[in-house]
Structure formats: structure tokens, C-alpha cells
Amino acid sequence: MKITAYVNFAGNCKEALEFYEKHLGAKIVMMTTFDTMPDAKMVPPRMEKKILHARIMIGESLLMASDGPKAEPMRSAYLALSVESNEEAERIYAVLTEGGEVLMKMGETFFAHRFGQFRDKFGVNWMVIHEKPMQRPA
């Protein structure tokens, strides 16, 4: 069993996934629009060219996504990106916070060389972390 995150966007799914593909080195695996559904009566009004379902690989992780006519962001869930260097953490933080909202500035913590939390311009909550080695409690 495994968990895969599924993010609903409010009409800008394609733009968001293309942005992640460009700036995170991700790869869009598939993307289909509502107008490809076999039953046209099932297509929500004005959603014909919006994303019905998409899959993108970010590193080794799959993220699924779509546009929803009434999509509202979930404020208690985050997509967490673990990176291997401070430089990569800083680069990703800078790119994804542009036009978004910083929730916790990038910095050093007791558990990470670099850690930051933010909501990007698409409404997705992120954490970026370059972890410090931690011992498991006894």
C-alpha cells in the first residue's frame, strides 16, 4: 500500500503542473481534459478544456491533480520536498514562494539545515527541507 497526494486546483492545474515541471525538474506523465469524457453531459459548465486528471512525477514521487469547479485549498496539508543540499532548498524556496505567501521563512532549525513553509501562487502548501541527521529515540 502507498499514499499518493491528489491536489485539486481552481482552474489553473495545467499552469501549475507546467510550472512545477520547469522549476522542480518534474515530469508530467499524463494530462487529460474534461472534454475527453465519453459522456458530454457529465462535463461541468465552462470546464471543457480544464484538467480532468493529471499525473506528475516530482523526483521519485507521484502527484495526481485536477481542476475542480469548486476546488478550495486544504490549509492543513502540505507537500513536503526533501532535498540534498542547502543550495537546492534555497533555490526551490525562492522559485515557489514568488507570488505566494511565506508561512515560515527558510532557515536553520534543530532538525534541518534548511526548512521553510509557504503557500505557492497556485494555493498549494509546501514544506522544503534539507534534514539534519537525527537519531531515533530510544
TIDREN-860834 format. One record per residue: residue number from 1; residue in three letters; x, y, z of N, C-alpha, C in turn. Coordinates in Angstrom, 1 decimal, m for minus. Atoms other than C-alpha are relative to their C-alpha. Layout:
<nodes>
NODE  seq  type      nu      nv      nw     cau     cav     caw      cu      cv      cw
NODE  NUM   ALA       X       Y       Z       X       Y       Z       X       Y       Z
...
</nodes>
This chain:
<nodes>
NODE  seq  type      nu      nv      nw     cau     cav     caw      cu      cv      cw
NODE    1   MET     0.8    m1.2     0.0     0.0     0.0     0.0     0.9     1.2     0.0
NODE    2   LYS    m0.8    m1.3    m0.1     1.2     3.6    m0.6    m1.0     1.1    m0.1
NODE    3   ILE     0.9    m1.2     0.0    m0.3     7.0    m0.3     0.5     0.9    m1.2
NODE    4   THR    m0.4    m1.0     1.0    m0.3     9.4    m3.3    m0.9     1.2     0.2
NODE    5   ALA     0.7    m1.2    m0.1    m1.3    13.0    m2.9    m0.8     0.4    m1.2
NODE    6   TYR     0.8    m0.4     1.1    m4.1    14.4    m5.1    m0.4     1.4     0.3
NODE    7   VAL     0.3    m1.4    m0.3    m4.4    18.2    m5.4    m1.0     0.5    m1.0
NODE    8   ASN     1.0    m0.6     0.9    m7.4    20.0    m6.8     0.3     1.5    m0.1
NODE    9   PHE    m0.3    m1.4     0.3    m6.8    23.3    m8.5    m1.3     0.7    m0.4
NODE   10   ALA     1.1    m0.8     0.4    m9.3    26.1    m9.1     0.1     0.6    m1.4
NODE   11   GLY     0.0    m0.4     1.4    m8.9    26.2   m12.9     1.4     0.2    m0.5
NODE   12   ASN    m1.3    m0.3     0.5    m5.1    26.6   m13.1     0.9    m1.3     0.1
NODE   13   CYS    m0.8     1.3    m0.1    m3.9    22.9   m12.9     1.1    m0.1    m1.0
NODE   14   LYS    m1.0     0.1     1.1    m2.2    22.9   m16.3     1.2     1.0     0.3
NODE   15   GLU    m1.0    m1.0    m0.2    m0.3    26.1   m15.5     0.9    m0.4     1.2
NODE   16   ALA    m0.8     0.4    m1.2     0.7    24.8   m12.0     0.9    m1.1    m0.3
NODE   17   LEU    m0.9     1.1     0.3     2.0    21.5   m13.3     1.1     0.3    m0.9
NODE   18   GLU    m1.1    m0.5     0.9     3.9    23.1   m16.1     1.1     0.8     0.7
NODE   19   PHE    m1.0    m0.8    m0.8     5.5    25.5   m13.6     0.8    m1.0     0.8
NODE   20   TYR    m0.8     1.0    m0.8     6.5    22.5   m11.3     0.9    m0.8    m0.9
NODE   21   GLU    m0.8     0.7     1.0     7.8    20.7   m14.4     1.3     0.8    m0.3
NODE   22   LYS    m1.1    m0.9     0.4    10.0    23.6   m15.3     1.0     0.3     1.2
NODE   23   HIS    m0.9    m0.5    m1.2    11.3    24.6   m11.8     0.4    m1.1     0.9
NODE   24   LEU    m0.4     1.1    m0.9    11.4    21.3   m10.0     0.6    m1.2    m0.7
NODE   25   GLY    m0.5     1.1     0.8    12.7    19.1   m12.8    m1.0    m1.2     0.0
NODE   26   ALA     1.0     1.0     0.0     9.4    17.2   m12.6    m0.3    m0.4    m1.4
NODE   27   LYS     0.4     0.5     1.4     7.8    15.3   m15.5    m1.5    m0.3     0.1
NODE   28   ILE     1.4     0.3     0.1     4.2    15.4   m16.4    m0.2    m1.3    m0.8
NODE   29   VAL     0.2     1.3     0.6     3.2    11.8   m17.1    m1.2    m0.1    m0.9
NODE   30   MET     1.2    m0.1     0.9    m0.3    12.4   m18.4    m0.9     1.1     0.5
NODE   31   MET     0.9    m1.1    m0.2    m2.9    15.1   m18.6    m1.2    m0.1    m0.9
NODE   32   THR     1.2     0.1     0.9    m6.5    14.9   m19.9    m1.0     1.0     0.4
NODE   33   THR     0.9    m1.1    m0.3    m9.2    17.5   m20.1    m1.4    m0.6     0.1
NODE   34   PHE     1.4     0.5    m0.2   m12.9    17.2   m19.2    m0.7    m0.3    m1.3
NODE   35   ASP     0.6     0.3     1.3   m13.9    17.3   m22.9     0.3    m1.3    m0.6
NODE   36   THR    m0.3     1.3     0.5   m12.4    13.9   m23.4    m0.9    m1.1     0.7
NODE   37   MET     0.9     0.9    m0.6   m15.1    12.3   m21.2    m0.9    m0.6    m1.0
NODE   38   PRO     0.9     0.6     1.0   m17.3     9.8   m23.1    m1.4     0.6     0.1
NODE   39   ASP     1.4    m0.5    m0.2   m20.5    11.4   m21.7     0.1     1.5     0.2
NODE   40   ALA    m0.1    m1.4     0.0   m20.5    15.1   m22.6    m0.9     0.7     1.1
NODE   41   LYS     1.0    m0.5    m1.0   m23.5    15.6   m20.2     0.7     0.1     1.4
NODE   42   MET    m0.7     0.1    m1.3   m21.1    14.9   m17.3     1.0     1.2     0.2
NODE   43   VAL    m1.0    m1.1    m0.1   m18.8    17.9   m18.1    m0.6     1.2     0.7
NODE   44   PRO     0.5    m1.3    m0.6   m19.3    20.8   m15.7     0.1     1.2    m0.9
NODE   45   PRO     0.0    m1.2     0.9   m20.2    24.1   m17.4     1.4     0.7     0.1
NODE   46   ARG    m1.3    m0.7     0.2   m17.1    26.0   m18.7     1.2    m0.7     0.5
NODE   47   MET    m1.1     0.8    m0.4   m14.8    23.2   m17.7     0.6    m0.9    m1.1
NODE   48   GLU    m0.3     0.9     1.1   m14.4    21.6   m21.1     1.6    m0.2    m0.2
NODE   49   LYS    m1.5     0.0     0.2   m10.6    22.5   m21.5     0.8     0.0     1.3
NODE   50   LYS    m0.7     0.1    m1.3    m9.8    22.3   m17.8     0.4    m1.5     0.2
NODE   51   ILE    m0.6     1.3    m0.2    m7.9    19.3   m16.4    m0.9    m0.9     0.8
NODE   52   LEU     0.8     1.1    m0.7   m10.0    16.2   m15.5     0.9    m0.8     0.9
NODE   53   HIS    m0.9     0.8    m0.8    m7.0    14.2   m14.3     1.4     0.2    m0.6
NODE   54   ALA    m1.4    m0.1     0.4    m3.2    14.6   m14.4     0.9    m0.8     1.0
NODE   55   ARG    m0.9     0.6    m0.8    m0.2    12.8   m13.1     1.4     0.6    m0.3
NODE   56   ILE    m1.4    m0.5     0.2     3.3    14.3   m12.5     0.9    m0.6     1.0
NODE   57   MET    m1.0     0.6    m0.9     6.4    12.8   m11.1     0.9     1.1     0.4
NODE   58   ILE    m0.9    m1.0    m0.6     8.3    15.1    m8.8     1.1    m0.8     0.8
NODE   59   GLY    m1.0     0.9    m0.5    11.6    13.3    m8.1    m0.5    m1.4    m0.1
NODE   60   GLU     0.5     1.4     0.0    10.6     9.8    m7.1    m1.5    m0.1     0.4
NODE   61   SER     1.3     0.0    m0.5     7.1    10.8    m6.0    m1.0     0.4    m1.1
NODE   62   LEU     1.1    m0.3     0.8     3.8    10.8    m7.9    m0.9     1.0     0.6
NODE   63   LEU     1.1    m0.9    m0.5     1.4    13.7    m7.5    m1.1    m0.1    m1.1
NODE   64   MET     1.1     0.0     1.0    m2.0    13.5    m9.1    m0.8     1.3     0.3
NODE   65   ALA     0.6    m1.3    m0.1    m4.1    16.6    m9.8    m1.1     0.2    m1.0
NODE   66   SER     1.0    m0.4     0.9    m7.1    18.1   m11.5    m0.6     1.4     0.3
NODE   67   ASP     0.8    m1.2    m0.2    m9.3    21.2   m11.8    m1.3    m0.4     0.6
NODE   68   GLY     1.3     0.2    m0.5   m12.4    21.4    m9.8    m0.8     1.2    m0.1
NODE   69   PRO     0.8    m1.2     0.1   m15.3    23.7   m10.4    m0.2     0.8     1.3
NODE   70   LYS     0.1    m0.6    m1.4   m15.5    24.4    m6.6     1.2    m0.4     0.9
NODE   71   ALA    m1.1     0.4    m0.7   m12.0    23.5    m5.6     0.4     1.1     1.0
NODE   72   GLU    m0.5    m0.9    m1.0   m10.9    25.0    m2.3     1.3    m0.6     0.6
NODE   73   PRO    m1.2     0.5    m0.5    m7.4    24.7    m1.0    m0.1    m0.6     1.4
NODE   74   MET     0.0     0.6    m1.4    m6.8    22.4     2.1     1.1     0.7     0.7
NODE   75   ARG    m1.0    m0.8    m0.7    m4.9    24.5     4.6     0.8    m0.8     1.0
NODE   76   SER    m0.7     0.8    m1.0    m3.8    21.7     6.9     1.0    m1.0    m0.6
NODE   77   ALA    m0.9     0.9     0.6    m1.9    19.6     4.4     1.0     0.7    m0.8
NODE   78   TYR    m1.2    m0.5     0.8     1.5    20.2     2.8     0.6    m1.0    m0.8
NODE   79   LEU    m0.8     0.9     0.7     3.5    18.7     0.1     1.4     0.3     0.5
NODE   80   ALA    m1.3    m0.2    m0.6     7.0    18.2     1.6     1.0    m0.5    m1.0
NODE   81   LEU    m1.1     0.3     0.9    10.1    18.3    m0.6     1.2    m0.1     0.8
NODE   82   SER    m1.3     0.3    m0.7    13.2    16.7     0.9     1.1     0.1    m1.0
NODE   83   VAL    m1.0    m0.2     0.9    16.3    17.9    m0.8     1.4    m0.3     0.6
NODE   84   GLU    m1.3     0.5    m0.5    20.0    17.0    m0.5     1.0     1.1     0.3
NODE   85   SER    m1.0    m1.1    m0.3    21.6    20.5    m0.1    m0.7     1.3     0.4
NODE   86   ASN     0.5    m1.3    m0.3    21.1    23.9     1.3    m0.3     0.8    m1.2
NODE   87   GLU     0.2    m0.8     1.3    21.5    25.4    m2.2    m1.3    m0.4    m0.7
NODE   88   GLU     1.2     0.4     0.6    18.7    23.3    m3.6    m1.2     0.4     0.8
NODE   89   ALA     1.2    m0.5    m0.9    16.4    24.1    m0.6    m0.2     1.5    m0.3
NODE   90   GLU     0.1    m1.4     0.2    17.1    27.8    m1.1    m0.5     0.3    m1.4
NODE   91   ARG     0.4    m0.2     1.3    16.6    27.6    m4.9    m1.5    m0.3    m0.2
NODE   92   ILE     1.5     0.4     0.1    13.2    25.8    m4.7    m0.8     1.0     0.8
NODE   93   TYR     0.7    m1.0    m0.9    12.1    28.1    m1.8    m0.2     1.3    m0.8
NODE   94   ALA     0.0    m1.3     0.7    12.9    31.2    m3.9    m1.0    m0.1    m1.2
NODE   95   VAL     0.9     0.2     1.2    11.1    29.9    m7.0    m1.5    m0.1     0.4
NODE   96   LEU     1.4     0.3    m0.3     8.0    28.6    m5.3    m0.7     1.0     0.9
NODE   97   THR     0.7    m1.1    m0.8     7.4    31.5    m2.9    m0.3     1.2    m0.8
NODE   98   GLU     0.3    m1.1     0.8     7.4    34.0    m5.7    m1.5     0.1    m0.4
NODE   99   GLY     1.5    m0.1     0.3     3.8    35.3    m5.9    m0.8    m0.7     1.0
NODE  100   GLY     0.7     0.7    m1.0     2.9    33.2    m2.9     0.0     0.6     1.3
NODE  101   GLU     0.0    m0.5    m1.3     2.7    33.5     0.8     1.0    m0.8     0.9
NODE  102   VAL    m1.0     0.7    m0.9     5.6    32.7     3.2    m0.7    m0.2     1.3
NODE  103   LEU     0.6     0.4    m1.3     4.3    30.8     6.3     1.1    m0.1     1.0
NODE  104   MET    m1.2     0.0    m0.9     7.8    30.2     7.8     1.2     0.2    m0.9
NODE  105   LYS    m1.1    m0.3     0.8    10.9    31.8     6.4     1.0    m1.2     0.0
NODE  106   MET    m1.1     1.0     0.1    13.7    29.5     5.2     1.1     0.3     1.0
NODE  107   GLY    m1.1    m0.1    m1.0    16.3    28.9     7.9     0.4    m1.3     0.6
NODE  108   GLU    m0.5     1.2    m0.7    18.1    26.5    10.1    m0.9    m0.2     1.2
NODE  109   THR     0.8     0.4    m1.2    16.2    24.6    12.8     0.8    m1.1     0.7
NODE  110   PHE    m0.7     1.1    m0.7    17.2    22.0    15.3     0.0    m1.3    m0.8
NODE  111   PHE     0.1     1.2     0.8    16.1    19.3    12.8     0.4     0.1    m1.5
NODE  112   ALA    m0.3    m0.2     1.4    17.1    20.8     9.5     1.1     1.1    m0.2
NODE  113   HIS    m1.0    m1.0     0.5    20.0    22.6     7.8    m0.8     1.2    m0.6
NODE  114   ARG     0.9    m1.0     0.6    17.2    24.5     5.9    m1.4    m0.6     0.0
NODE  115   PHE     1.4     0.4    m0.1    13.5    24.4     6.4    m0.9     1.3    m0.2
NODE  116   GLY     0.9    m1.1     0.3    10.7    26.7     5.1    m1.4    m0.6    m0.3
NODE  117   GLN     1.4     0.3     0.4     6.9    26.6     4.7    m0.6     1.2    m0.7
NODE  118   PHE     0.7    m1.0     0.8     4.8    28.5     2.2    m1.1    m0.5    m0.7
NODE  119   ARG     1.1     0.3     0.9     1.8    28.6     0.0     0.4     0.6    m1.3
NODE  120   ASP    m0.5    m0.6     1.3     2.7    29.0    m3.7    m1.2     0.8    m0.6
NODE  121   LYS     0.9    m0.8     0.7     0.9    31.2    m6.2    m1.3    m0.8    m0.5
NODE  122   PHE     1.1     0.8     0.5    m1.4    28.3    m7.1    m0.9    m0.5     1.2
NODE  123   GLY     0.7     0.3    m1.2    m2.6    27.9    m3.5     0.4    m1.3     0.7
NODE  124   VAL    m0.5     1.3    m0.6    m0.6    24.7    m2.7     0.9     0.3     1.1
NODE  125   ASN    m1.0    m0.1    m1.1     1.1    24.4     0.7     1.1    m0.9    m0.2
NODE  126   TRP    m1.3     0.8     0.2     4.7    23.3     0.6     0.8     0.1     1.3
NODE  127   MET    m1.1    m0.1    m0.9     7.5    22.5     3.0     1.2    m0.4    m0.8
NODE  128   VAL    m1.3     0.4     0.6    11.1    22.4     1.8     1.0    m0.3     1.1
NODE  129   ILE    m0.9     0.4    m1.1    13.6    20.6     4.0     1.3    m0.6    m0.5
NODE  130   HIS    m1.3     0.7     0.2    17.3    19.7     3.9     0.3    m0.4     1.5
NODE  131   GLU     0.0     0.5    m1.4    17.3    17.5     7.0     1.4    m0.2     0.6
NODE  132   LYS    m1.2     0.4    m0.7    20.0    17.1     9.6    m0.2    m1.5     0.4
NODE  133   PRO     0.2     1.4    m0.5    20.8    13.5    10.7    m0.5     0.1     1.4
NODE  134   MET     0.7     0.1    m1.3    18.6    12.7    13.6     0.0    m1.4     0.5
NODE  135   GLN     0.1     1.3    m0.6    18.8     9.8    16.0    m1.4    m0.3     0.4
NODE  136   ARG     1.3     0.5    m0.4    15.8     7.7    16.6     0.0    m0.1     1.6
NODE  137   PRO     0.1     0.1    m1.5    14.6     8.0    20.3     0.1    m1.5     0.4
NODE  138   ALA    m0.2     1.3    m0.6    15.5     5.1    22.5    m1.3    m0.7     0.5
</nodes>
